[in-house]
Amino acid sequence: MHPVNAAWYLLKFTIACGKLHLSMRRFFFLLLIATPSLSIAQKDLQLWYTAPAQKWTDAMPIGNGRIGGMIFGRYDHERIQLNEESIWAGSKINNNNKQSATHLPEIQKAIFDGDYKKALELSSAYMVGTPPRVRSYQPLGNLFINYAWKSAPQQYKRSLTLNTGIANTTYTIDGKKVKQEVFVSAPQDVMVVKILSEIPVDISVAISREQDIDVYKSEKDIAYYNGQINDEEDSLSGPAGKHMRFSAAMKIIEADGKAIPVQTDTSAGYNIQQAKKIVLIVTGASNYTIRALDTDNTIDPLLLCKEKINKAAAFTPVALRQQHEKDHRSLFDRVAFNLGEDANNSIPTNERLERVKAGAQDNGLIVLYYQFGRYLLMGSSRSPGVLPANLQGIWNDMYKAPWNADFHTNINLQMNYWPAESGNLPETVLPLANFMQQIIVPGSITAKEMYNAGGWTLHHLTDAYGRTGVADGVWGISPMAGPWMTFPLYRHYEFTKDSAYLRSVAYPVIKGSVEFVLDFLVKSPEGYLVTNPSHSPENAFFVPGTNRIEQSQLSYASTIDVEIMHGLFNNFISSATVLNTDAVLVEKVRAAQKQLPPIRVAANGTIQEWIKDFEEVEPGHRHMSHLLGLYPLNLISLQTPELFAAAQKTIERRLANGGGHTGWSKAWIINFYARLLNAEEAGRQVQSLLQKSTLPSLLSTHPPFQIDGNFGGAAGIAEMLLQSQNNEIHILPALPAAWSAGSMKGIRARGGYTVNMDWKNGMLTTLTITADSAAVCKLRYKDKLKEVSLKKGNNTIVF
């Protein structure tokens, strides 16, 4: 059993009790720290710069899954922007359009009849949510540190060490060294800021938030603020009024100068005089509870903050750092990756990126980008956090963020977790799995009220309050987003083979999704079982016979729906077989699966996007949803040669028409080419991701910043080096010539395998597979396929 699994059951128990109590969180972390170390010795990886961040997206992200920070590294007026995962505008409401189920047959008939204009009118009136929009994920606030230097700094450097999760800012004043060190501790659930100066300095530190604060208070032992989000009137987004309550708190745990409490109408903090060493801790909390997907007025956020701060303050700064680094490395250092000697390590990260944008090849930067993706996932989705990573992970400085920094479920939330299992970070999937366990409650109401169906579903986005009705507009009518969200839960089982997790966590979610789909399916005029209405995110087609004037986003049985259903049904049948349960339902699913429409090749040689060979409005659309069967599913492969060739043409056509122009879309293309075994094109797309969709901080840009590009890009790099589908482990399946020498150690494969491999001159030199349990395994390398019996533990393989 993978070490994370025992921790999963403890976390699940604590959440089931209603709140993740501090004492239980403490034990959970001790359990994780006590698990066997899987770390691999490697050089520390560092992002570094020679100037402070000017923009928020230039700052350095740190996080522990619940608390996030963006470090600007300013030597005069430092800003550390703060986030807490649950700080969300809005409130819990049922936004299902209650007229949907009544009018659904009428809408379905209009679509079957090809009367798309009528279908649009009806679905706009009777399916779009009431209200149709969600409110935004919001920042917790800011920590400001003002330094009273009399001289200009020299030898400036700010850096983020990925292996340790520590951000440093260093410089000299009049030849004397100054260092600021910041990290967010998962074991103690606080941010720690340490300032060391060889000369005494006067410093002011303050926490603040731009809006919705009720009180600022500075006392001898703690400075804090309390607030409550006051939502403005907006009929499209839900009720106005005061909703979520929250707090932030700060404590100085070490200072060799005099600290004087200071509070104003806009901040709480301290003036510290003539200090050489200062250590402070910061945390935040809300009255949100994951169990109810709602706020709970019995929860006191300030009390939670004080409990965390008092607990952390019992440890010395040295102990806090040691705990943090040990915990962080226990996850991050599981995977070691290199593509040869990093000759550019002495060049600032932003300058390296500029060289790549100008056409240079920098393999060390590719390694850094991959590991940065793993780092970001660790920072935005792990305990003590209980929510999954959102569109910006956990980092956001806006009160109305782009796309509300919500959970987009028509590719983005799924993509966030693509690198989790192969990247040996299974813990990061657990907040998502728990969230999905909670979302099936409102999702079952949506299934009933909107589709008169059993089971559960959701549509193209949701939020911390668990909205599951149709959001935004008709393009949000995507009831198959619910089934799509089951894939990362099943994938966790594929990689861990943890049948206990499958039985108690993943299977009930998958089964409920199957029950919805079976009820939702209807007979098409051709005699297939189809979804109706259906949508291919977020594209549209020209309605035949209208001279390209009329467009529609709604059809029936879009190709992505067919692929999702095959993936869902296959996963369900496999799960039920492993668990030896629900034999009758399995047979019902098998019968339904045989009646699904086929995946077709269009007249132009591409994968057909809809049930009919419609002309797409945007041939260069950023979504390539009809290729879901190629990646992350495995419905299109060398075993389906006609579809395999058509998939290649589909991508070429999208790119020729301007596709792949967003960070996440380009990241998806890397994975596509890896699955197509097109090494050189996959390598070019990695270069393009860095050149066109990456900010100086290495954060991905849509534009603007959206984190799924980082996660999808990391997954694509891994997919180029190792694949595990077709009941095979494929070694170096898409290795470009530019990556001719290197190693990847600690990467995971389906079936419970950890793979270490080295290559030189493009050829595999060593291969070791560590099996979680003894098994017979098929291994593929180039044109060789061999079946090997693996013993539990390390196995050296020779091709």
N, C-alpha and C positions, 0 to 999 in steps of 0.2 A: 504494500500500500504506500502511495506517495505520502511524504510527511505532512502535506497540507490537509489530508483528508480527516484526520482526527481533530484538527483545529476547526474544520468546517462544522462538525457536529456540535462542538462547544459553542461556536458562534451562532449556529441555528437555534440552539437551546436558549441562549440569552435573548435573542431577538423574539423568540416565541413568548418569552416572559413579559414582553411589552416594551421594555427599554433595554438598551445595552448598558447595563449598570457598570459603574466605574470599576468595582471590584472584579466583575467578570471580564471586563476588557483587560484588566491587569493580568488576570490569569491566562487569558487568551494569548497575550504577548509573551508571557513567560513560556507558554507551551511552544509557540513558534520559535522562540530563541533556543529552546532546549532540543529542537529537532536536529538530526544529524546534519552537519555542515556539508553542503554540496559545492562549496566555493572552489574556484579554479584560480590558481596563481596567475596574475597578469599585471601588466603595467596599468597604473591608473590613467583613466581617460579624462581629458579636461577641455571644456570650452573656455576660452580666455580672450580678453580684450584689453586695449590700452587706453580706453576712455570710458567714462560713465555712460549709462544708458540715457539717451535723450528721449526716446519714445517708450511707451509701455511695452511694446512688442520687442524692444531691444533688451529688456530686463531679463534676469535669470530666474527660472522657475524652481521652486522647492516645494515639497509637499509630502504628506503622510497618508493620503487617501481621504482625509477629512479637513485638515487645515492646509491651505496653500499660501505661498508668498511669492511675490515678484520683486527681486532685489535689483534696485537701480544702480547701486554702487557709487553714489554721489559722495564726494569727500567734504562737501559743505552742508548741503541740505538733503540728507539721505531720505529716500522714500522706500519703504517696504510695503507694497500693496498687499492687503490681506484678503483671503477668502476662507469661507467655511462652507462645506459642500451643500448644506441644506438651506442656505439663505435665499429664499425664493419669494418673489412677489406673487400675489394671487391668493386663492383659497380653493378648498376642495369643493367641486361642484360636479354634478352629472350634466354633461353637455350633449348627451345623445339627443338627436332629433327624434322626438317621440312619434312623428308621423312616418318615419322611415318604413317600418314593417308593413304598415297599411298600404303604402304606395309602391313597395318594392316590386310586386308582380307587374305593375303598370310600367315601371322603369325598365324592368327586364324585357318586357314585350317590345317596348320602343327600340331597345338596343338590338334585339333579335331581328326586328323588322327593318333595321337600318335607318330608323328615324332618330338620328343622333341629336338633332335640334330639340326635339321633344324630350329626349332623355336628359339633355343638359338642363332644360328648364325645370323638369320634375326633380332631378337630383339636387339642383341648386336650392330648390324650395324645401325639399322633404328629407334630404340626407345630410347636408352640411350642418355642422354642430351648432348648437344654440347655448352659449355663444361660440363663435368659430375659432377664437384665438386663445393662446395661453399667454401668461405674463412671464417676465424674464427672471432668470437666475441673476442674483445681485452680489456685489462685493460686501465683505464684512466691514471693511474700512481701510485704514492706513496706519502704519507706524512711521512717525517722522523722527529723525535724529539730526539735530542741528549742531554742527561743530564750529567752535569759535577759534578757528586758526588765524594767526596773524601773518602767515606766509603761504605762498602758493605751494601745492604739493609737487613732488617729483617722483620719478620711477613708479608711476601709477600702473596698477594691474588689477583687474577684476576677473574672477574665474569661478567656474562651477565644476567640481570634481564629481563625475558621474558615479564612480565606485563608492564614494562616501556620502553623497548627497549633501555636501557642504559647499556653500558659496562664500568665497573670500574676496575682500577688497583690501589691497595693500598699497602703501605709498610711503614716502618719507616727507617729513616737515623739518627743514633746517638740518637735514642729515639724520634725523631721528625716525625710527620705524613706527608705523601705525598700521594696525590690522583690525579689520572687522570680519567676524566669522558668524555665519547664520546657517541654521539647519532646522528642520521640523522633525521632532522625535516621534516615531510611532509608539515605542514603548511607553512614553510618558504623555503623549498627545499634547505637546506644547511646542511652540517655536522658541528656539534659544538663540539669543544675540549676544555675542561676546566682543568687547572692544578692548584692545590692548594698545597702549601708547607709551613710547619711551620718554615722552615729556608730558607733564600734567596738562590737562585740557579741561575747559568748561564745556559741558554738553547739556543740551536739553533733549528729553525724549518725551514723545506724546503720542497717544492713540486718538484717532478721530474718524468720523464718518460724515460725508457731506449732507446727509439728510436722514430724517426719521429718528432722531435721537431725543429721548425724553430727559436724560440726566447724564452729566459728566461728573465724576467724583474722583478725587485724589486723596488718598489716605497714606499714613506712614507705611503700611504694609502692602497696599494694593491700589492701583489706579484702574478705573473701569468706566464703561458706559453701558447704559441700557437703552434699547430702542424698540420700536414697533413699526413695521412696514405699513405705511398709509397709502393704499392704492387709490389713485385718482379715478374719477369717473371715466369709464370706457366701456360702452355697451357691447363692444365686440370681444372683450377680454374677460368679462365676468364682473362680479359685484365690486363696487368701490368700498372703501372703509379701512379700518385698522385690522390687520391680520397677524402675520407671524411676528412673534417677539424674539429678540436676540440680545446678546451681550458680548462684549469683548473685555478682556482684563489683562493687566500687565503687572509684573512684580520684579523689583530689583533684588536679585539673590546674592549679588556680591558687588561691592563698590568700595574703593579705597579713598574716595572723596566724600564730600558732604552732599547728601541728596535731600532736596527740599520739594515737598509735594506742591504741584501747581495745577489748578483747574480753571478753565475759562468756559465761556458759552459754547466753545467749539472744540475743546480738547480736554484730555486728562493726562497728567504725566508728572515729570520731575525735572528740576534743574539740578545738575550735578556739577559740583565745583572741584577743580584741581584733582582730577582723577586720572590714574594711569590704567586702571582695570575696572571694567564694568561688565557685569553679566545680568541680563534680564530675560524673563520668560513671558510669553504672550500666548493667549489662547482665546477661543470664541465658542459660542454655542447658541442654539436656538431652541424653541419649544416644539420642534418637529419630531414626529415619531414615525419610523418606517413601517411599523406594524399596521398603522391606520392610514398611511399615506396622507397624513394630516398633522395639524398642530394639536397640541394638548396643553390646555391651560393649567394643568396640575404640574407641569414641568417648569422649573425656575432656571432660565439660562444662566443667570449670574451665579446661582448656587453651583451649577455644573462647572462653570469657569473656576470658581474658588476651589472646588474639590480637586480639579486637575492641577491648578497652580500649587496648592498646598502639598499635594502628593509629589510633584516634581521638585519643589523646593527642598524636600527632605534629602535630596541627593546633591552631592557636590557638582560643580560645573564639569569637572573631569569625569565623574561617573556618568553624567548625562550624555556627554559626548561619546564615551566608550559604549554605553548602551545603544545609542543611536547608530554608531558606525557598525557595531557588530550585527545589529538587526538589519541594517540597510545592505551590508555586504552579503549577508546570508541569502539574500534574494538576487541582488545585482550580479554578484561574482559567480553565479552558476554558469554563465555563458561567457566564454572568451573567444574573441573573433579578431583575426588580423588578415590583411591582404598584403603582406610584405612589410618591409621596414617603412615606418612613417617618416619620410624625409622632411615633411612640412610641419612637424610638430612644433617647431620653434616660431611658426608664423601665426599671428592672431587669427582666430576663427573667422571673423568677418572678412579678413583679407584673403584667406584660403577660399572662401566661398566666392569672392569676387573673381579670383583667378579661374575658378570652375565656370563661372558665368561667362568668362571671356574665352572659354574653350579648353582649359587645362583638365587633365585627368588627375584626380587626387584620391587615391584609394584609401588613404588614412581618413579622409573626410567622410567617405562612404561608411567606414567602420564606425566613426563617431556618430553619424546620423542613425545607423541601425541601433547602436547602444543607447543613444538619446531617446529613441522611441520606446525602448524597454524602460528606461528611467522615467519617462513621462507617464507610462502606464502604472508603474509602481507608485508614483506620486499622486495619482488621481483615482485609483481604484484598488483599495486594499483596506483591511482593518487598521485603524479604528473607524474608517469610513464605512457607511452602510449603503450609499448610493453609488450607482455606476458612473463612469466617466461621461461627462456631457460633451456637447459640441466643442467646448474649449477645455476639456479635461476637468479641471477644477479652478482654472485661472481666468478671472474676468474682472475688469475694472469699471464696467459700464452698468448703469441702472436699467438701461434698455439695450441689452447686448445684441449683436448680430444674430438673427434667427432665435433670439431670446436665450442663446446658449442652452437650448433645451435638449431633449433626447429625440433626435430624428431617427425614425425607425424604417426608413426606406433605403438605407444603405449605411448611414453614418454611425449610428450606435453599434450596429453589427461590425463595421470595419474597425471600430475602436478595439475590438477584442480579437481581431485576426492574428496579431503576433503573440498573444498570451500563452498559448499552449506550446507552440514550437519554441518560443523564447524562454521556456522553463519558468514561467511565472503563473502557475495555475491558481495561486491565491487571488490574483487580480480578477478572476472570473466570478468569485464568490459573491461580491456585492451585486453584480448583475444577476446572478442566479437567484439571490434573495429578493431583489427588486421584482423579478419576473414572478416569483411565488406570490408576492403581494398584489401585483397588477392583474392577476387573473380574477381577483374579486370584482373590481369595477369592469374588467373585461368581459366577465360573464353577464353582467347587466347589459353591456353594449350588444353582445351577441343576441340576447333575448329581445331587447327593445328595438334594435335596428333591423335584425334579420330573422327574428322569430326562430332562433337557432339555439341549440345547447352549446356546451363548451364555453370558450372565451375567445375574444380577439381584441385588437386595437388597430389604429390606423397609422398614418405616416409620421405622427409625432406624439410625444407625451411629455409630462413634466413631473416634478416631485410629488404632486398631488394625485397623480395617476389618472389624468384625463385619457379617455379611450375612444371618445366620439370622433367624428370627422372634423379636422381642423383646417382652417384657412379657406378652402374652396373645394371645387369638384376634384382638383388634383390631389386632394387629401383623401379621396375615396379609395382606399387601398386596404381592404380588410385582410389581405394576405400578408400584411406586415406582421400581424400576430404570429402566424406560423413561421415566418422568417426569423422571428426573434427566438425561436426554440433552438435554432442551429448551434449557437455558441454553447448552450447548455448540454446538448448531446455531444458536441466536440470535446468538451471537458471529460466526458466519460470515455470517448475514443482514445484519448491520450493517457488517461490514468487507469482505465479498466476498473474503476471503483464501482462495483455493483451496488454497494450500500448507498452511495450518493445517487446513483441512477434510480434506485427504487424510491428513495424518500424525497428527492429534490427534482431531478430532471423529468422523470417519467410522468408524474402527475401533470406537469405543465404541458408536456408533449401530448399526452392523452387528451387533455382538455382541448387542445388545439385541433387534434384529429376529429373530435366530436363536433366542433364547430364546422370544420370544412365539410364533413359528410352531410351535415344539415344544410349547408349553404349551396352545395352543388345542385345544378339543375340541368335538365336535358337541353341540348342545343338543337337547332334545326337539322344538323348533320347527324344527330344521334349520340354525340359525346356527352359526358358529364363535364360541365364547365362552371367556372366562376362568372357571375354576372350580377352587378357591374364589375368591370375589371379595368385596370389602369397600368400602363407601363411607365414607371416613374422617370422623369416628369414630362415625358414627351407627348406629342399629339400627332395625329395623322390628318391628311386631307380627306374629307368625305367624298367617296367616289360619285361622279356625276354632277359635281358642283363647280367644276372648272377651277379647282384649287382655291375656292373662296371660303367654303365652310370647313371648319376644323372640329375635331373631337378628341378629347382625352379619354373618353369612355368607350369601351368595347366589351367584348366577353372573351374570356380565356386568353388574355395576353400571355405571351410566351413565358414571361417571368412567373406568372401564376402557375402554369403547368410545371415549371421547373421546381418551384417552391413545394408544390404538392408531392411531386416525386421524392424530393428530399425529405419532407415531413413523413410521408408514408414509409419510406425506406427506414428512416430512423425509428419510427414507431414499431415496425415489424421486428427490427433487430432488437430493440429494447424489450419488447414483450416476450421475445424468444429467450433472451438472456434471463429474464425474470420469471419465465414460465407462467405467464398470466394472460388473461383477456383473449383466449383463443377465438371466441366468437367474433369479437371486434376485429381481430387480425384478419379473419376470413372476409369480413365485410370490407375492410380496407383493401385487401388484395383484389376483390371483385371491382371496387370502385377504380382502383389504379389502372386496371385493364381498359377502362372506358374513357380515360383521359385522352384528349387530342394529342397527336404527335408533335414533336419539335420539328418544324419544317425548314427547308432551305428556300429562300425567296428566289424570284426570277433573276435577280442580279447576283446570285451566288452567296449572299449573306444569310445569317440566321434570321428567319422571319420574326419580326418583333410582335406582331399581333396575330390573331386567329386567321386573318386574311392578309393578303400581300398588299397592304396599304402603303401609300407613299408618305413617309414621315415628313413632318413640318420642318424639323431640325435634323438633317442628316449628320450634323456634327454635334449632336446633343451630348452633354456632359455625362448623363446616365447611360450606361450600357447594360441595362437590366436584363435584356434577353440573353446575355452571356453569363448569367448567374450559374448556369449549368456547367460552365467551364471552370469558374472559380467564384465562390469557394466550394461549390458542389463539384461532383465528379461524374456528371451525366454526359459530358462531352470530353472525349479523350481519344487516344490512338485506337481504342477499341470501337469507336464510332467514326470511322475515317471520313465519311461525307460531312458530318457535322463538324468534325475537327478542322477540315479545310475551310468550311463556311465560317467558322469562328475567326479564323485568320483574316478572311476577307472582310468580315464585319468590323474588326478593329481598324484595318487599313482604310476602310471607307469612312469610319468615324473620324480618324485622324486627318484624312485628306480634306475633310470638310470642317476642320477646326476643332475637333473634339479633343478631350484630354486637357482642357484649358484651366481646370481647377486642380488644386492640390490633391484632393481625395480621388478625383477621376484619374489623374495621371498615376497615382499610386495603384489604383485598381488595374491599370494597364500593365504595370510591371508584373503583377500577379498573373494576368492573362498570358503574357508572353512567356513567363516561366512555365506555366502549364502547357503552353504550345511547344515547349522545349526549344524556343527560339532565343538562344543565349545572347546573341549580339544585339537583337532588338530590345531585349529585357535590359541589357546593360546601358543601351542608349536612353531608355526611358528613366533609368536611375539618374543618369546625367541630367536629363531634362527636368526631372523633379527638383534637383538641386538648382539648376539654372533658372527655372521659371516660377517655381512655387515654393521657394524657401527663403525665409527672412534671415538677416544676419545672426539672429539668436538661434538659428536652425529650426525655429517653429515654422510649421507649414502655413501657407496662405491660400485662401480660396480664390482670390482675396475677398474679405480680410482674413485675419487669422482664424483658422479652424483646425483642430488638432488631429482629425481623422487622417489627414495626409501623412502626418508623422507615423501613425500607427499602421496605415496601409502600406506605406513605404518600407517600414521595418519588416512587415510580413512578406512583402515582395522579395526583399533581399534574402530572407531566410528561405523562401520558396525556390529561389534560384540555386540554392546550395543543397537543399534536402526536401524531398517530397515523400509523402506517405499516404498514398491512395492506391486503388486497385489491389488492395491487400499486399502491397509491396512497399519496401523502403527504397527509394530511388536516390542514389548518391550522386551529387554534383550534376543534376539534370540540365541545368542551364547556366553553365559557367562561361562567361565571356572571356575572350582572349586577354582583355585588359586586367583580369583578375587571375593571372596565370599561376601565381604562387600565394599560398595562404593556409589558414587553418580555421576551423570552427569546432569549438569544444563545448559540450553541454547542451547542444540543441536537442529538442525532443521530437520523437516520431510517434504516430499513432500506434497503439498496442502496448505502450508502457516502456519505451526504449529511449535511452539517452545516447547520443552519437557524438563521438570525437573523430575528427578526420583532418588530415593534412594533405596538401597537394603541392606539386612543383611542376613547372613547365606545362601546366594544364592537366597533369596526370595525378591521380590519387596515389599517395605514397604510404599512408597508414590509415587504418580504420579500426576503431574500437567501438563496440556496442555494449552498453550496460543495460541488461534486461531487468525489469522489476520482478519478473518471474520467468521460469524456464518456458521456452516456447519454440515452435518451429516457425521460421520467418523467411520470406522471400526477399532477396536483395537484388537490386538492379544497378549496374554501373556500365555506362555506355551500351554496348550491344550484348552484354553478358547478364544473364539472369540465373541466380543460384538459390537453392533452398538450403538453409542452414538450421541446425538445431542449436539454439542458444541456451546456455545454462544461466541460472540466476546470477547476476553480477556481471563482471567484465568478460567480454569475448573479443579476441583479436581476429579480424577477418582478413583473408588474403584473396584478392581477385587474380 
